[in-house]
Amino acid sequence: MNGLALWGYYKPDEVEISIGSAGEKCYSWGDNEIAFVHCKNCGCVVYYRTVAGSPEPRVAINFRMIDETIAKEIPIRFFNGKELL
């Protein structure tokens, strides 16, 4: 895999996230509208989520952290924001 980000965006009720036995740590900064969740074992960001009370709750999953066999089954929609301007 290359080093580019591969984020999947979902509503919280659309996904189930399991980090494993090491557990997770969470942090946020600035306006505290997004909480970043990372693995306590390796420190990598697994996902981030909007905080409680957000008008549009979302979860962004870092697909670079999941098993490649699972990732191959998920359709990818490429997005080029530059072309929308």
MARPADREN-449497 format. One line per 8 residues: number of its first residue (from 1); their letters; for each residue x, y, z of N, C-alpha, C, CB. Coordinates in steps of 0.05 Angstrom, whole numbers, padded with zeros to 5 digits. Glycine has a CB too. Example, Ala and Ser with C-alpha at 12.3 -4.5 7.8 and 13.67 -1.06 7.14 Angstrom:
BEGIN
1	AS	00264:-00114:00156:00246:-00090:00156:00264:-00066:00156:00226:-00089:00181; 00257:-00045:00142:00273:-00021:00143:00258:00001:00157:00282:-00012:00114
This chain:
BEGIN
1	MNGLALWG	00017:-00024:00000:00000:00000:00000:00017:00025:00000:-00019:00000:00024; 00007:00046:-00012:00022:00071:-00012:00014:00087:00013:00015:00087:-00037; 00027:00110:00017:00023:00125:00041:-00001:00144:00040:00047:00141:00047; -00016:00144:00019:-00039:00162:00017:-00061:00153:00036:-00050:00162:-00012; -00076:00173:00047:-00098:00167:00065:-00120:00152:00050:-00108:00192:00078; -00133:00135:00064:-00156:00121:00052:-00178:00121:00073:-00149:00092:00043; -00194:00143:00073:-00214:00147:00094:-00241:00139:00083:-00215:00176:00103; -00257:00126:00100:-00285:00120:00094:-00303:00135:00113:-00290:00089:00095
9	YYKPDEVE	-00323:00148:00103:-00340:00165:00119:-00368:00153:00122:-00342:00194:00107; -00377:00152:00146:-00403:00138:00152:-00418:00153:00174:-00398:00110:00161; -00444:00148:00175:-00460:00156:00198:-00453:00136:00220:-00491:00157:00191; -00453:00144:00245:-00445:00126:00267:-00461:00100:00268:-00448:00140:00293; -00486:00100:00261:-00502:00075:00262:-00498:00057:00238:-00532:00082:00264; -00481:00065:00219:-00475:00048:00196:-00451:00030:00199:-00471:00066:00172; -00435:00034:00221:-00410:00019:00224:-00408:00008:00252:-00386:00036:00217; -00391:-00013:00255:-00383:-00023:00281:-00353:-00025:00280:-00396:-00052:00286
17	ISIGSAGE	-00340:-00012:00300:-00311:-00011:00301:-00300:-00027:00324:-00302:00019:00302; -00281:-00044:00319:-00268:-00060:00339:-00238:-00056:00337:-00275:-00091:00337; -00226:-00047:00359:-00197:-00041:00359:-00180:-00064:00369:-00191:-00016:00375; -00192:-00082:00385:-00176:-00104:00395:-00169:-00101:00424:-00151:-00108:00379; -00153:-00119:00434:-00147:-00120:00463:-00130:-00097:00474:-00133:-00146:00469; -00115:-00084:00457:-00098:-00061:00466:-00114:-00038:00475:-00078:-00053:00444; -00138:-00035:00464:-00155:-00012:00471:-00149:00013:00455:-00153:-00006:00500; -00162:00034:00462:-00159:00059:00447:-00156:00083:00465:-00184:00063:00430
25	KCYSWGDN	-00144:00104:00454:-00142:00130:00468:-00155:00150:00449:-00112:00137:00474; -00166:00171:00461:-00180:00191:00446:-00170:00219:00453:-00211:00189:00451; -00168:00236:00433:-00161:00264:00438:-00174:00282:00418:-00130:00267:00436; -00177:00307:00426:-00188:00328:00408:-00175:00354:00416:-00219:00330:00409; -00175:00373:00399:-00164:00399:00405:-00179:00421:00390:-00134:00400:00397; -00171:00445:00394:-00184:00468:00380:-00213:00471:00389:-00182:00464:00350; -00230:00469:00369:-00259:00473:00374:-00272:00448:00387:-00273:00481:00349; -00257:00427:00391:-00267:00402:00403:-00292:00390:00389:-00274:00407:00432
33	EIAFVHCK	-00293:00393:00363:-00315:00382:00348:-00309:00354:00336:-00323:00400:00326; -00284:00347:00336:-00276:00321:00325:-00258:00307:00346:-00261:00323:00298; -00263:00281:00351:-00247:00266:00370:-00232:00245:00353:-00264:00252:00392; -00205:00245:00356:-00188:00226:00342:-00183:00203:00360:-00161:00240:00333; -00187:00179:00350:-00184:00155:00366:-00161:00138:00354:-00210:00138:00366; -00142:00132:00372:-00119:00116:00362:-00114:00092:00380:-00094:00133:00362; -00100:00072:00369:-00094:00047:00383:-00074:00053:00405:-00083:00027:00363; -00079:00042:00429:-00061:00046:00451:-00035:00031:00447:-00074:00036:00477
41	NCGCVVYY	-00035:00010:00431:-00011:-00006:00426:00008:00007:00406:-00019:-00033:00415; -00002:00015:00383:00016:00026:00362:00015:00056:00359:00010:00013:00335; -00006:00068:00369:-00009:00097:00367:-00021:00108:00342:00017:00110:00371; -00027:00090:00323:-00039:00099:00297:-00068:00107:00300:-00036:00077:00276; -00076:00128:00285:-00104:00137:00285:-00121:00116:00271:-00107:00164:00272; -00140:00105:00285:-00158:00084:00274:-00182:00097:00261:-00167:00064:00296; -00193:00117:00274:-00216:00132:00263:-00219:00159:00278:-00242:00116:00266; -00235:00176:00267:-00243:00200:00282:-00273:00202:00279:-00229:00225:00272
49	RTVAGSPE	-00285:00217:00299:-00314:00220:00299:-00321:00248:00309:-00326:00198:00318; -00344:00256:00301:-00354:00281:00312:-00362:00277:00341:-00379:00292:00295; -00361:00297:00357:-00367:00295:00385:-00398:00295:00389:-00354:00317:00402; -00406:00287:00412:-00435:00286:00419:-00447:00314:00414:-00439:00277:00448; -00471:00314:00403:-00485:00339:00399:-00480:00352:00372:-00479:00358:00420; -00463:00339:00356:-00458:00350:00329:-00483:00348:00312:-00435:00334:00316; -00488:00370:00296:-00512:00369:00279:-00511:00348:00257:-00515:00396:00266; -00487:00340:00249:-00484:00318:00229:-00464:00298:00239:-00475:00330:00201
57	PRVAINFR	-00473:00279:00256:-00454:00259:00266:-00441:00242:00244:-00469:00240:00286; -00415:00240:00245:-00400:00225:00225:-00377:00209:00239:-00388:00244:00204; -00369:00188:00226:-00346:00172:00234:-00329:00170:00209:-00353:00144:00246; -00302:00174:00211:-00284:00171:00189:-00264:00149:00196:-00269:00198:00182; -00265:00127:00182:-00249:00103:00188:-00224:00104:00170:-00264:00077:00183; -00201:00099:00183:-00175:00098:00169:-00173:00069:00158:-00151:00105:00188; -00179:00066:00132:-00178:00039:00120:-00150:00028:00116:-00192:00040:00094; -00130:00044:00121:-00102:00034:00121:-00097:00016:00146:-00082:00057:00120
65	MIDETIAK	-00116:00017:00165:-00112:00002:00190:-00128:-00024:00191:-00120:00019:00213; -00143:-00031:00170:-00159:-00055:00170:-00146:-00077:00153:-00188:-00049:00161; -00156:-00101:00158:-00146:-00124:00142:-00151:-00119:00113:-00160:-00150:00152; -00130:-00123:00096:-00133:-00118:00067:-00154:-00135:00054:-00106:-00123:00054; -00160:-00158:00064:-00180:-00175:00051:-00208:-00162:00055:-00180:-00204:00063; -00212:-00149:00077:-00237:-00135:00082:-00239:-00110:00064:-00240:-00127:00112; -00217:-00095:00063:-00216:-00071:00047:-00222:-00076:00018:-00189:-00057:00050; -00213:-00099:00007:-00217:-00105:-00021:-00247:-00108:-00028:-00202:-00130:-00028
73	EIPIRFFN	-00263:-00115:-00008:-00292:-00119:-00013:-00308:-00093:-00012:-00302:-00139:00007; -00296:-00071:-00004:-00311:-00046:-00001:-00307:-00029:-00026:-00301:-00031:00025; -00329:-00021:-00038:-00326:-00004:-00062:-00314:00023:-00055:-00354:00000:-00075; -00296:00033:-00073:-00283:00059:-00069:-00294:00079:-00089:-00252:00056:-00071; -00301:00102:-00079:-00309:00124:-00096:-00288:00145:-00094:-00338:00136:-00088; -00273:00150:-00116:-00252:00170:-00116:-00264:00198:-00118:-00232:00165:-00138; -00253:00216:-00103:-00264:00243:-00101:-00241:00263:-00107:-00277:00249:-00074; -00245:00280:-00126:-00226:00301:-00133:-00239:00328:-00127:-00216:00299:-00162
81	GKELL	-00235:00338:-00104:-00247:00364:-00096:-00240:00387:-00114:-00241:00370:-00067; -00216:00386:-00126:-00207:00407:-00143:-00226:00411:-00167:-00179:00402:-00152; -00236:00389:-00178:-00254:00392:-00201:-00281:00403:-00195:-00257:00365:-00213; -00288:00405:-00169:-00314:00416:-00161:-00313:00447:-00159:-00322:00405:-00134; -00289:00458:-00159:-00287:00487:-00156:-00293:00502:-00181:-00259:00495:-00148
